[in-house]
Amino acid sequence: MDIERAKEIVDSPEYITVTYNGTPVHIDQIFESAPYAEVRYENGSVTNALVKELKEERSVH
């Protein structure tokens, strides 16, 4: 994922599924000075992840 798409997801009123290393996460914030995002796992733990390693899971209809 690129930084611009990550920002769009953070600002979106819709829930967009994002994964990091195959695990669903919520993007809490994007760091403007580095290509990292703070992400939160479903269990509440938080980590910093390279934005390029985040994957948007697209729904298939």
CHARMM internal coordinates of N, CA and C (Angstrom, degrees):
IC EDIT
DIST 1 N 1 CA 1.4509
DIST 1 CA 1 C 1.5227
ANGL 1 N 1 CA 1 C 107.08
DIST 1 C 2 N 1.3228
ANGL 1 CA 1 C 2 N 115.68
DIHE 1 N 1 CA 1 C 2 N 149.17
DIST 2 N 2 CA 1.4588
ANGL 1 C 2 N 2 CA 118.30
DIHE 1 CA 1 C 2 N 2 CA 175.57
DIST 2 CA 2 C 1.5337
ANGL 2 N 2 CA 2 C 109.73
DIHE 1 C 2 N 2 CA 2 C -99.15
DIST 2 C 3 N 1.3216
ANGL 2 CA 2 C 3 N 115.54
DIHE 2 N 2 CA 2 C 3 N 165.62
DIST 3 N 3 CA 1.4728
ANGL 2 C 3 N 3 CA 120.77
DIHE 2 CA 2 C 3 N 3 CA -175.30
DIST 3 CA 3 C 1.5203
ANGL 3 N 3 CA 3 C 111.56
DIHE 2 C 3 N 3 CA 3 C -61.53
DIST 3 C 4 N 1.3258
ANGL 3 CA 3 C 4 N 118.16
DIHE 3 N 3 CA 3 C 4 N -39.98
DIST 4 N 4 CA 1.4648
ANGL 3 C 4 N 4 CA 120.05
DIHE 3 CA 3 C 4 N 4 CA -179.32
DIST 4 CA 4 C 1.5262
ANGL 4 N 4 CA 4 C 111.31
DIHE 3 C 4 N 4 CA 4 C -61.79
DIST 4 C 5 N 1.3257
ANGL 4 CA 4 C 5 N 117.53
DIHE 4 N 4 CA 4 C 5 N -41.74
DIST 5 N 5 CA 1.4685
ANGL 4 C 5 N 5 CA 120.00
DIHE 4 CA 4 C 5 N 5 CA 179.04
DIST 5 CA 5 C 1.5265
ANGL 5 N 5 CA 5 C 109.74
DIHE 4 C 5 N 5 CA 5 C -67.24
DIST 5 C 6 N 1.3132
ANGL 5 CA 5 C 6 N 117.74
DIHE 5 N 5 CA 5 C 6 N -39.75
DIST 6 N 6 CA 1.4637
ANGL 5 C 6 N 6 CA 120.69
DIHE 5 CA 5 C 6 N 6 CA 178.25
DIST 6 CA 6 C 1.5297
ANGL 6 N 6 CA 6 C 110.43
DIHE 5 C 6 N 6 CA 6 C -60.04
DIST 6 C 7 N 1.3368
ANGL 6 CA 6 C 7 N 117.24
DIHE 6 N 6 CA 6 C 7 N -41.35
DIST 7 N 7 CA 1.4763
ANGL 6 C 7 N 7 CA 120.98
DIHE 6 CA 6 C 7 N 7 CA 177.73
DIST 7 CA 7 C 1.5269
ANGL 7 N 7 CA 7 C 110.54
DIHE 6 C 7 N 7 CA 7 C -63.28
DIST 7 C 8 N 1.3426
ANGL 7 CA 7 C 8 N 116.81
DIHE 7 N 7 CA 7 C 8 N -41.29
DIST 8 N 8 CA 1.4631
ANGL 7 C 8 N 8 CA 120.25
DIHE 7 CA 7 C 8 N 8 CA 178.46
DIST 8 CA 8 C 1.5266
ANGL 8 N 8 CA 8 C 110.68
DIHE 7 C 8 N 8 CA 8 C -60.85
DIST 8 C 9 N 1.3180
ANGL 8 CA 8 C 9 N 116.99
DIHE 8 N 8 CA 8 C 9 N -40.58
DIST 9 N 9 CA 1.4625
ANGL 8 C 9 N 9 CA 121.12
DIHE 8 CA 8 C 9 N 9 CA 179.71
DIST 9 CA 9 C 1.5263
ANGL 9 N 9 CA 9 C 110.52
DIHE 8 C 9 N 9 CA 9 C -65.40
DIST 9 C 10 N 1.3269
ANGL 9 CA 9 C 10 N 116.87
DIHE 9 N 9 CA 9 C 10 N -43.50
DIST 10 N 10 CA 1.4696
ANGL 9 C 10 N 10 CA 120.81
DIHE 9 CA 9 C 10 N 10 CA 178.68
DIST 10 CA 10 C 1.5228
ANGL 10 N 10 CA 10 C 110.50
DIHE 9 C 10 N 10 CA 10 C -60.26
DIST 10 C 11 N 1.3292
ANGL 10 CA 10 C 11 N 117.48
DIHE 10 N 10 CA 10 C 11 N -40.39
DIST 11 N 11 CA 1.4633
ANGL 10 C 11 N 11 CA 122.43
DIHE 10 CA 10 C 11 N 11 CA -176.99
DIST 11 CA 11 C 1.5236
ANGL 11 N 11 CA 11 C 113.98
DIHE 10 C 11 N 11 CA 11 C -83.10
DIST 11 C 12 N 1.3232
ANGL 11 CA 11 C 12 N 117.66
DIHE 11 N 11 CA 11 C 12 N -10.22
DIST 12 N 12 CA 1.4599
ANGL 11 C 12 N 12 CA 121.31
DIHE 11 CA 11 C 12 N 12 CA -174.88
DIST 12 CA 12 C 1.5268
ANGL 12 N 12 CA 12 C 112.14
DIHE 11 C 12 N 12 CA 12 C -73.49
DIST 12 C 13 N 1.3422
ANGL 12 CA 12 C 13 N 117.11
DIHE 12 N 12 CA 12 C 13 N 137.60
DIST 13 N 13 CA 1.4632
ANGL 12 C 13 N 13 CA 119.87
DIHE 12 CA 12 C 13 N 13 CA 175.27
DIST 13 CA 13 C 1.5298
ANGL 13 N 13 CA 13 C 111.42
DIHE 12 C 13 N 13 CA 13 C -75.64
DIST 13 C 14 N 1.3271
ANGL 13 CA 13 C 14 N 117.09
DIHE 13 N 13 CA 13 C 14 N -14.99
DIST 14 N 14 CA 1.4590
ANGL 13 C 14 N 14 CA 121.47
DIHE 13 CA 13 C 14 N 14 CA 179.55
DIST 14 CA 14 C 1.5257
ANGL 14 N 14 CA 14 C 110.23
DIHE 13 C 14 N 14 CA 14 C -86.89
DIST 14 C 15 N 1.3284
ANGL 14 CA 14 C 15 N 115.51
DIHE 14 N 14 CA 14 C 15 N 155.48
DIST 15 N 15 CA 1.4636
ANGL 14 C 15 N 15 CA 119.65
DIHE 14 CA 14 C 15 N 15 CA 173.97
DIST 15 CA 15 C 1.5225
ANGL 15 N 15 CA 15 C 107.93
DIHE 14 C 15 N 15 CA 15 C -85.23
DIST 15 C 16 N 1.3060
ANGL 15 CA 15 C 16 N 116.50
DIHE 15 N 15 CA 15 C 16 N 120.85
DIST 16 N 16 CA 1.4645
ANGL 15 C 16 N 16 CA 122.14
DIHE 15 CA 15 C 16 N 16 CA 179.03
DIST 16 CA 16 C 1.5230
ANGL 16 N 16 CA 16 C 106.98
DIHE 15 C 16 N 16 CA 16 C -117.23
DIST 16 C 17 N 1.3267
ANGL 16 CA 16 C 17 N 115.93
DIHE 16 N 16 CA 16 C 17 N 123.01
DIST 17 N 17 CA 1.4550
ANGL 16 C 17 N 17 CA 120.36
DIHE 16 CA 16 C 17 N 17 CA -178.17
DIST 17 CA 17 C 1.5190
ANGL 17 N 17 CA 17 C 110.62
DIHE 16 C 17 N 17 CA 17 C -73.55
DIST 17 C 18 N 1.3343
ANGL 17 CA 17 C 18 N 114.63
DIHE 17 N 17 CA 17 C 18 N 126.75
DIST 18 N 18 CA 1.4598
ANGL 17 C 18 N 18 CA 122.27
DIHE 17 CA 17 C 18 N 18 CA 178.08
DIST 18 CA 18 C 1.5222
ANGL 18 N 18 CA 18 C 107.16
DIHE 17 C 18 N 18 CA 18 C -127.00
DIST 18 C 19 N 1.3397
ANGL 18 CA 18 C 19 N 116.20
DIHE 18 N 18 CA 18 C 19 N 141.22
DIST 19 N 19 CA 1.4590
ANGL 18 C 19 N 19 CA 119.85
DIHE 18 CA 18 C 19 N 19 CA 176.35
DIST 19 CA 19 C 1.5236
ANGL 19 N 19 CA 19 C 110.32
DIHE 18 C 19 N 19 CA 19 C -122.83
DIST 19 C 20 N 1.3179
ANGL 19 CA 19 C 20 N 114.13
DIHE 19 N 19 CA 19 C 20 N 152.50
DIST 20 N 20 CA 1.4626
ANGL 19 C 20 N 20 CA 122.70
DIHE 19 CA 19 C 20 N 20 CA 174.00
DIST 20 CA 20 C 1.5179
ANGL 20 N 20 CA 20 C 106.00
DIHE 19 C 20 N 20 CA 20 C -129.66
DIST 20 C 21 N 1.3155
ANGL 20 CA 20 C 21 N 116.49
DIHE 20 N 20 CA 20 C 21 N 117.94
DIST 21 N 21 CA 1.4732
ANGL 20 C 21 N 21 CA 122.26
DIHE 20 CA 20 C 21 N 21 CA -175.38
DIST 21 CA 21 C 1.5295
ANGL 21 N 21 CA 21 C 111.23
DIHE 20 C 21 N 21 CA 21 C 54.46
DIST 21 C 22 N 1.3253
ANGL 21 CA 21 C 22 N 116.08
DIHE 21 N 21 CA 21 C 22 N 37.56
DIST 22 N 22 CA 1.4605
ANGL 21 C 22 N 22 CA 121.33
DIHE 21 CA 21 C 22 N 22 CA 176.22
DIST 22 CA 22 C 1.5116
ANGL 22 N 22 CA 22 C 115.72
DIHE 21 C 22 N 22 CA 22 C 83.12
DIST 22 C 23 N 1.3314
ANGL 22 CA 22 C 23 N 118.19
DIHE 22 N 22 CA 22 C 23 N 0.13
DIST 23 N 23 CA 1.4619
ANGL 22 C 23 N 23 CA 122.93
DIHE 22 CA 22 C 23 N 23 CA -178.37
DIST 23 CA 23 C 1.5261
ANGL 23 N 23 CA 23 C 109.57
DIHE 22 C 23 N 23 CA 23 C -109.99
DIST 23 C 24 N 1.3453
ANGL 23 CA 23 C 24 N 118.04
DIHE 23 N 23 CA 23 C 24 N 132.36
DIST 24 N 24 CA 1.4710
ANGL 23 C 24 N 24 CA 119.86
DIHE 23 CA 23 C 24 N 24 CA 178.16
DIST 24 CA 24 C 1.5294
ANGL 24 N 24 CA 24 C 112.06
DIHE 23 C 24 N 24 CA 24 C -61.24
DIST 24 C 25 N 1.3310
ANGL 24 CA 24 C 25 N 115.20
DIHE 24 N 24 CA 24 C 25 N 136.94
DIST 25 N 25 CA 1.4641
ANGL 24 C 25 N 25 CA 121.48
DIHE 24 CA 24 C 25 N 25 CA 178.54
DIST 25 CA 25 C 1.5241
ANGL 25 N 25 CA 25 C 109.25
DIHE 24 C 25 N 25 CA 25 C -139.16
DIST 25 C 26 N 1.3252
ANGL 25 CA 25 C 26 N 115.50
DIHE 25 N 25 CA 25 C 26 N 163.19
DIST 26 N 26 CA 1.4662
ANGL 25 C 26 N 26 CA 122.76
DIHE 25 CA 25 C 26 N 26 CA 172.55
DIST 26 CA 26 C 1.5201
ANGL 26 N 26 CA 26 C 106.44
DIHE 25 C 26 N 26 CA 26 C -113.16
DIST 26 C 27 N 1.3325
ANGL 26 CA 26 C 27 N 116.85
DIHE 26 N 26 CA 26 C 27 N 131.21
DIST 27 N 27 CA 1.4667
ANGL 26 C 27 N 27 CA 120.15
DIHE 26 CA 26 C 27 N 27 CA 177.87
DIST 27 CA 27 C 1.5257
ANGL 27 N 27 CA 27 C 108.02
DIHE 26 C 27 N 27 CA 27 C -80.99
DIST 27 C 28 N 1.3433
ANGL 27 CA 27 C 28 N 116.51
DIHE 27 N 27 CA 27 C 28 N 115.97
DIST 28 N 28 CA 1.4641
ANGL 27 C 28 N 28 CA 120.59
DIHE 27 CA 27 C 28 N 28 CA 178.63
DIST 28 CA 28 C 1.5220
ANGL 28 N 28 CA 28 C 111.86
DIHE 27 C 28 N 28 CA 28 C -83.39
DIST 28 C 29 N 1.3352
ANGL 28 CA 28 C 29 N 116.60
DIHE 28 N 28 CA 28 C 29 N -43.09
DIST 29 N 29 CA 1.4640
ANGL 28 C 29 N 29 CA 119.34
DIHE 28 CA 28 C 29 N 29 CA 179.59
DIST 29 CA 29 C 1.5222
ANGL 29 N 29 CA 29 C 110.02
DIHE 28 C 29 N 29 CA 29 C -159.69
DIST 29 C 30 N 1.3290
ANGL 29 CA 29 C 30 N 113.99
DIHE 29 N 29 CA 29 C 30 N 159.22
DIST 30 N 30 CA 1.4522
ANGL 29 C 30 N 30 CA 122.28
DIHE 29 CA 29 C 30 N 30 CA 176.68
DIST 30 CA 30 C 1.5264
ANGL 30 N 30 CA 30 C 106.98
DIHE 29 C 30 N 30 CA 30 C -110.72
DIST 30 C 31 N 1.3177
ANGL 30 CA 30 C 31 N 116.94
DIHE 30 N 30 CA 30 C 31 N 132.73
DIST 31 N 31 CA 1.4657
ANGL 30 C 31 N 31 CA 120.79
DIHE 30 CA 30 C 31 N 31 CA 176.85
DIST 31 CA 31 C 1.5252
ANGL 31 N 31 CA 31 C 108.36
DIHE 30 C 31 N 31 CA 31 C -88.49
DIST 31 C 32 N 1.3229
ANGL 31 CA 31 C 32 N 116.40
DIHE 31 N 31 CA 31 C 32 N 116.78
DIST 32 N 32 CA 1.4589
ANGL 31 C 32 N 32 CA 121.52
DIHE 31 CA 31 C 32 N 32 CA -176.55
DIST 32 CA 32 C 1.5267
ANGL 32 N 32 CA 32 C 112.36
DIHE 31 C 32 N 32 CA 32 C -67.48
DIST 32 C 33 N 1.3250
ANGL 32 CA 32 C 33 N 117.56
DIHE 32 N 32 CA 32 C 33 N -30.67
DIST 33 N 33 CA 1.4578
ANGL 32 C 33 N 33 CA 120.88
DIHE 32 CA 32 C 33 N 33 CA -174.36
DIST 33 CA 33 C 1.5319
ANGL 33 N 33 CA 33 C 113.17
DIHE 32 C 33 N 33 CA 33 C -85.37
DIST 33 C 34 N 1.3193
ANGL 33 CA 33 C 34 N 117.49
DIHE 33 N 33 CA 33 C 34 N -8.12
DIST 34 N 34 CA 1.4615
ANGL 33 C 34 N 34 CA 121.22
DIHE 33 CA 33 C 34 N 34 CA -179.12
DIST 34 CA 34 C 1.5260
ANGL 34 N 34 CA 34 C 108.63
DIHE 33 C 34 N 34 CA 34 C -147.45
DIST 34 C 35 N 1.3308
ANGL 34 CA 34 C 35 N 116.97
DIHE 34 N 34 CA 34 C 35 N 159.12
DIST 35 N 35 CA 1.4729
ANGL 34 C 35 N 35 CA 118.59
DIHE 34 CA 34 C 35 N 35 CA -177.08
DIST 35 CA 35 C 1.5252
ANGL 35 N 35 CA 35 C 113.06
DIHE 34 C 35 N 35 CA 35 C -81.72
DIST 35 C 36 N 1.3331
ANGL 35 CA 35 C 36 N 116.25
DIHE 35 N 35 CA 35 C 36 N 42.37
DIST 36 N 36 CA 1.4590
ANGL 35 C 36 N 36 CA 121.32
DIHE 35 CA 35 C 36 N 36 CA -177.13
DIST 36 CA 36 C 1.5207
ANGL 36 N 36 CA 36 C 111.74
DIHE 35 C 36 N 36 CA 36 C -117.05
DIST 36 C 37 N 1.3307
ANGL 36 CA 36 C 37 N 114.37
DIHE 36 N 36 CA 36 C 37 N 157.01
DIST 37 N 37 CA 1.4549
ANGL 36 C 37 N 37 CA 121.90
DIHE 36 CA 36 C 37 N 37 CA 173.30
DIST 37 CA 37 C 1.5170
ANGL 37 N 37 CA 37 C 108.38
DIHE 36 C 37 N 37 CA 37 C -130.84
DIST 37 C 38 N 1.3240
ANGL 37 CA 37 C 38 N 115.99
DIHE 37 N 37 CA 37 C 38 N 146.63
DIST 38 N 38 CA 1.4601
ANGL 37 C 38 N 38 CA 120.09
DIHE 37 CA 37 C 38 N 38 CA 171.72
DIST 38 CA 38 C 1.5216
ANGL 38 N 38 CA 38 C 106.04
DIHE 37 C 38 N 38 CA 38 C -87.64
DIST 38 C 39 N 1.3332
ANGL 38 CA 38 C 39 N 115.96
DIHE 38 N 38 CA 38 C 39 N 123.49
DIST 39 N 39 CA 1.4566
ANGL 38 C 39 N 39 CA 120.47
DIHE 38 CA 38 C 39 N 39 CA -179.17
DIST 39 CA 39 C 1.5176
ANGL 39 N 39 CA 39 C 110.43
DIHE 38 C 39 N 39 CA 39 C -122.06
DIST 39 C 40 N 1.3398
ANGL 39 CA 39 C 40 N 114.79
DIHE 39 N 39 CA 39 C 40 N 150.45
DIST 40 N 40 CA 1.4705
ANGL 39 C 40 N 40 CA 121.61
DIHE 39 CA 39 C 40 N 40 CA -178.10
DIST 40 CA 40 C 1.5278
ANGL 40 N 40 CA 40 C 108.33
DIHE 39 C 40 N 40 CA 40 C -119.65
DIST 40 C 41 N 1.3257
ANGL 40 CA 40 C 41 N 114.41
DIHE 40 N 40 CA 40 C 41 N 128.10
DIST 41 N 41 CA 1.4655
ANGL 40 C 41 N 41 CA 120.25
DIHE 40 CA 40 C 41 N 41 CA 175.70
DIST 41 CA 41 C 1.5216
ANGL 41 N 41 CA 41 C 109.63
DIHE 40 C 41 N 41 CA 41 C -78.96
DIST 41 C 42 N 1.3303
ANGL 41 CA 41 C 42 N 116.45
DIHE 41 N 41 CA 41 C 42 N 164.54
DIST 42 N 42 CA 1.4652
ANGL 41 C 42 N 42 CA 121.36
DIHE 41 CA 41 C 42 N 42 CA -179.56
DIST 42 CA 42 C 1.5285
ANGL 42 N 42 CA 42 C 112.26
DIHE 41 C 42 N 42 CA 42 C -60.42
DIST 42 C 43 N 1.3410
ANGL 42 CA 42 C 43 N 117.43
DIHE 42 N 42 CA 42 C 43 N -26.66
DIST 43 N 43 CA 1.4679
ANGL 42 C 43 N 43 CA 120.28
DIHE 42 CA 42 C 43 N 43 CA 179.80
DIST 43 CA 43 C 1.5301
ANGL 43 N 43 CA 43 C 112.09
DIHE 42 C 43 N 43 CA 43 C -83.01
DIST 43 C 44 N 1.3353
ANGL 43 CA 43 C 44 N 117.05
DIHE 43 N 43 CA 43 C 44 N 0.61
DIST 44 N 44 CA 1.4603
ANGL 43 C 44 N 44 CA 121.30
DIHE 43 CA 43 C 44 N 44 CA 176.40
DIST 44 CA 44 C 1.5133
ANGL 44 N 44 CA 44 C 114.66
DIHE 43 C 44 N 44 CA 44 C 97.41
DIST 44 C 45 N 1.3280
ANGL 44 CA 44 C 45 N 118.52
DIHE 44 N 44 CA 44 C 45 N -12.04
DIST 45 N 45 CA 1.4634
ANGL 44 C 45 N 45 CA 118.96
DIHE 44 CA 44 C 45 N 45 CA 179.75
DIST 45 CA 45 C 1.5257
ANGL 45 N 45 CA 45 C 109.94
DIHE 44 C 45 N 45 CA 45 C -72.19
DIST 45 C 46 N 1.3202
ANGL 45 CA 45 C 46 N 114.88
DIHE 45 N 45 CA 45 C 46 N 151.00
DIST 46 N 46 CA 1.4633
ANGL 45 C 46 N 46 CA 122.19
DIHE 45 CA 45 C 46 N 46 CA -174.21
DIST 46 CA 46 C 1.5236
ANGL 46 N 46 CA 46 C 108.90
DIHE 45 C 46 N 46 CA 46 C -122.09
DIST 46 C 47 N 1.3223
ANGL 46 CA 46 C 47 N 116.28
DIHE 46 N 46 CA 46 C 47 N 143.00
DIST 47 N 47 CA 1.4548
ANGL 46 C 47 N 47 CA 121.75
DIHE 46 CA 46 C 47 N 47 CA 175.30
DIST 47 CA 47 C 1.5149
ANGL 47 N 47 CA 47 C 109.02
DIHE 46 C 47 N 47 CA 47 C -147.75
DIST 47 C 48 N 1.3195
ANGL 47 CA 47 C 48 N 116.19
DIHE 47 N 47 CA 47 C 48 N 165.17
DIST 48 N 48 CA 1.4590
ANGL 47 C 48 N 48 CA 121.13
DIHE 47 CA 47 C 48 N 48 CA 172.77
DIST 48 CA 48 C 1.5139
ANGL 48 N 48 CA 48 C 107.43
DIHE 47 C 48 N 48 CA 48 C -100.11
DIST 48 C 49 N 1.3274
ANGL 48 CA 48 C 49 N 116.41
DIHE 48 N 48 CA 48 C 49 N 135.17
DIST 49 N 49 CA 1.4528
ANGL 48 C 49 N 49 CA 121.94
DIHE 48 CA 48 C 49 N 49 CA -177.54
DIST 49 CA 49 C 1.5225
ANGL 49 N 49 CA 49 C 109.57
DIHE 48 C 49 N 49 CA 49 C -129.67
DIST 49 C 50 N 1.3150
ANGL 49 CA 49 C 50 N 116.09
DIHE 49 N 49 CA 49 C 50 N 144.84
DIST 50 N 50 CA 1.4574
ANGL 49 C 50 N 50 CA 119.77
DIHE 49 CA 49 C 50 N 50 CA 171.58
DIST 50 CA 50 C 1.5241
ANGL 50 N 50 CA 50 C 108.20
DIHE 49 C 50 N 50 CA 50 C -63.25
DIST 50 C 51 N 1.3171
ANGL 50 CA 50 C 51 N 116.62
DIHE 50 N 50 CA 50 C 51 N 129.78
DIST 51 N 51 CA 1.4643
ANGL 50 C 51 N 51 CA 120.29
DIHE 50 CA 50 C 51 N 51 CA -178.29
DIST 51 CA 51 C 1.5267
ANGL 51 N 51 CA 51 C 110.26
DIHE 50 C 51 N 51 CA 51 C -58.17
DIST 51 C 52 N 1.3268
ANGL 51 CA 51 C 52 N 117.54
DIHE 51 N 51 CA 51 C 52 N -38.04
DIST 52 N 52 CA 1.4672
ANGL 51 C 52 N 52 CA 119.80
DIHE 51 CA 51 C 52 N 52 CA -177.55
DIST 52 CA 52 C 1.5266
ANGL 52 N 52 CA 52 C 112.52
DIHE 51 C 52 N 52 CA 52 C -65.95
DIST 52 C 53 N 1.3385
ANGL 52 CA 52 C 53 N 117.74
DIHE 52 N 52 CA 52 C 53 N -14.71
DIST 53 N 53 CA 1.4634
ANGL 52 C 53 N 53 CA 121.15
DIHE 52 CA 52 C 53 N 53 CA 178.08
DIST 53 CA 53 C 1.5318
ANGL 53 N 53 CA 53 C 113.00
DIHE 52 C 53 N 53 CA 53 C -92.95
DIST 53 C 54 N 1.3401
ANGL 53 CA 53 C 54 N 117.25
DIHE 53 N 53 CA 53 C 54 N -4.44
DIST 54 N 54 CA 1.4555
ANGL 53 C 54 N 54 CA 121.25
DIHE 53 CA 53 C 54 N 54 CA 176.19
DIST 54 CA 54 C 1.5190
ANGL 54 N 54 CA 54 C 108.86
DIHE 53 C 54 N 54 CA 54 C -81.53
DIST 54 C 55 N 1.3121
ANGL 54 CA 54 C 55 N 115.85
DIHE 54 N 54 CA 54 C 55 N 142.06
DIST 55 N 55 CA 1.4711
ANGL 54 C 55 N 55 CA 121.27
DIHE 54 CA 54 C 55 N 55 CA -179.79
DIST 55 CA 55 C 1.5236
ANGL 55 N 55 CA 55 C 109.46
DIHE 54 C 55 N 55 CA 55 C -123.43
DIST 55 C 56 N 1.3231
ANGL 55 CA 55 C 56 N 114.78
DIHE 55 N 55 CA 55 C 56 N 131.43
DIST 56 N 56 CA 1.4553
ANGL 55 C 56 N 56 CA 120.36
DIHE 55 CA 55 C 56 N 56 CA 174.84
DIST 56 CA 56 C 1.5214
ANGL 56 N 56 CA 56 C 107.25
DIHE 55 C 56 N 56 CA 56 C -87.58
DIST 56 C 57 N 1.3256
ANGL 56 CA 56 C 57 N 115.96
DIHE 56 N 56 CA 56 C 57 N 126.37
DIST 57 N 57 CA 1.4594
ANGL 56 C 57 N 57 CA 121.08
DIHE 56 CA 56 C 57 N 57 CA 179.08
DIST 57 CA 57 C 1.5107
ANGL 57 N 57 CA 57 C 107.84
DIHE 56 C 57 N 57 CA 57 C -91.09
DIST 57 C 58 N 1.2839
ANGL 57 CA 57 C 58 N 116.61
DIHE 57 N 57 CA 57 C 58 N 112.13
DIST 58 N 58 CA 1.4731
ANGL 57 C 58 N 58 CA 121.06
DIHE 57 CA 57 C 58 N 58 CA -177.54
DIST 58 CA 58 C 1.5159
ANGL 58 N 58 CA 58 C 109.40
DIHE 57 C 58 N 58 CA 58 C -88.76
DIST 58 C 59 N 1.3186
ANGL 58 CA 58 C 59 N 115.02
DIHE 58 N 58 CA 58 C 59 N 136.66
DIST 59 N 59 CA 1.4603
ANGL 58 C 59 N 59 CA 121.14
DIHE 58 CA 58 C 59 N 59 CA 178.19
DIST 59 CA 59 C 1.5188
ANGL 59 N 59 CA 59 C 109.43
DIHE 58 C 59 N 59 CA 59 C -74.60
DIST 59 C 60 N 1.3283
ANGL 59 CA 59 C 60 N 115.56
DIHE 59 N 59 CA 59 C 60 N 143.02
DIST 60 N 60 CA 1.4499
ANGL 59 C 60 N 60 CA 120.66
DIHE 59 CA 59 C 60 N 60 CA 175.42
DIST 60 CA 60 C 1.5259
ANGL 60 N 60 CA 60 C 107.23
DIHE 59 C 60 N 60 CA 60 C -109.58
DIST 60 C 61 N 1.3285
ANGL 60 CA 60 C 61 N 115.80
DIHE 60 N 60 CA 60 C 61 N 120.28
DIST 61 N 61 CA 1.4765
ANGL 60 C 61 N 61 CA 120.27
DIHE 60 CA 60 C 61 N 61 CA -177.86
DIST 61 CA 61 C 1.5033
ANGL 61 N 61 CA 61 C 109.91
DIHE 60 C 61 N 61 CA 61 C -107.34
END
COOR INIT
IC SEED 1 N 1 CA 1 C
IC BUILD
